[in-house]
Structure formats: structure tokens, C-alpha cells
Amino acid sequence: MSIDLNNRDQINLLDKSHVLASIEQLSEQIKDAWEQTASQDNREYATGIDHVILAGMGGSALGSHVIQSIAKQTLKVPLEIVSDYTLPG
């Protein structure tokens, strides 16, 4: 069966987890999060952090991968993305 990737109905037949919708909403979610946190000074909470873990599965992990890509060169601590039901120790 061939799928026309320009036909939303055909895509929806295969995309039962709505990953495409998650991808489409990602830019608005990032913009919203940026606007909500841009004016906050959280440096006092950031002392003593030696590892960052972002948890998300499926479409919920997409934002984590964007953050990892954007911040890769500036992070001073390791960043790990966990797509599982169990977090590391």
C-alpha cells in the first residue's frame, strides 16, 4: 500500500500515536516555554547540578532532542534523554 504524504487522512491511518501533530506543535511549545522562562533568573537554583536528565517517550521526547542539539556546545554538564519508564539512579 502506498501512502500519499500530502494526504493527511492517509497519514492519520498510520500515525496512531499522533507523532506528526506533536512535531507540528513543537515550535509553539518551545516558543511558549521560552517566553514563560525568559524573564526568570534561575541561577540560584542551578548550583550543584552535575547531570541533567530529560524524560519523555514518543512525541514527548522530541523537545528533549531539540534542546540537546541546540545546547550541545554550551552545556557544562552531561545531558541524558531517557525514553523509558525507569530513570537512572
C-alpha positions as a printed Julia matrix, in Angstrom:
89×3 Matrix{Float64}:
  0.0    0.0    0.0
  1.45   3.36  -0.93
  0.8    6.43   1.2
  0.44   9.92  -0.17
  2.4   12.02   2.33
  0.43  15.09   1.22
 -2.83  13.44   2.27
 -3.5   13.99   6.0
 -6.19  11.29   6.14
 -3.77   8.67   4.81
 -1.06   9.76   7.25
 -3.52   9.53  10.14
 -4.25   5.9    9.25
 -0.65   5.02  10.09
  0.14   7.66  12.72
 -1.92   6.2   15.57
  0.24   7.96  18.22
 -0.18  11.36  16.54
  3.56  11.94  16.21
  3.05  14.3   13.27
  0.78  16.54  15.35
  3.39  16.52  18.11
  6.06  17.64  15.66
  3.8   20.35  14.28
  3.1   21.73  17.77
  6.72  21.62  18.91
  7.7   25.1   17.73
  4.76  26.71  19.57
  5.56  24.73  22.7
  9.2   25.87  22.59
  8.16  29.48  21.99
  5.7   29.34  24.89
  8.24  27.79  27.26
 10.87  30.36  26.23
  8.5   33.27  26.84
  7.47  31.91  30.23
 11.04  31.44  31.44
 12.98  34.2   29.64
 12.4   36.78  32.36
 13.2   34.42  35.24
 16.57  34.33  36.93
 17.05  30.72  38.0
 20.79  30.8   38.61
 20.35  30.35  42.36
 18.62  27.01  41.71
 21.29  25.79  39.32
 24.14  25.4   41.8
 25.43  21.9   42.38
 23.87  20.38  39.25
 26.18  17.75  37.8
 23.84  15.96  35.37
 20.62  16.81  33.51
 18.03  14.19  32.64
 15.13  14.92  30.3
 12.41  12.29  30.31
  9.86  11.73  27.59
  8.54   8.99  25.38
  7.37   9.21  21.79
  6.45  12.74  20.77
  7.12  13.93  24.31
 10.83  13.27  23.78
 11.09  15.43  20.65
 11.64  18.63  22.6
 14.42  16.95  24.57
 16.27  16.14  21.37
 15.91  19.74  20.17
 17.31  21.03  23.47
 20.18  18.55  23.3
 21.05  19.64  19.76
 20.86  23.36  20.5
 22.69  23.28  23.82
 25.3   20.63  22.98
 28.18  23.12  22.71
 27.24  25.21  25.76
 26.25  22.64  28.38
 28.75  22.27  31.17
 27.22  19.01  32.45
 26.07  15.82  30.73
 22.52  15.76  29.37
 20.78  12.41  29.04
 17.44  11.74  27.38
 15.5    8.87  28.93
 12.68   7.32  26.9
 11.76   4.66  29.39
  9.58   4.12  32.45
 12.63   3.95  34.72
 15.02   6.82  35.45
 18.71   6.2   36.1
 19.97   6.26  39.7
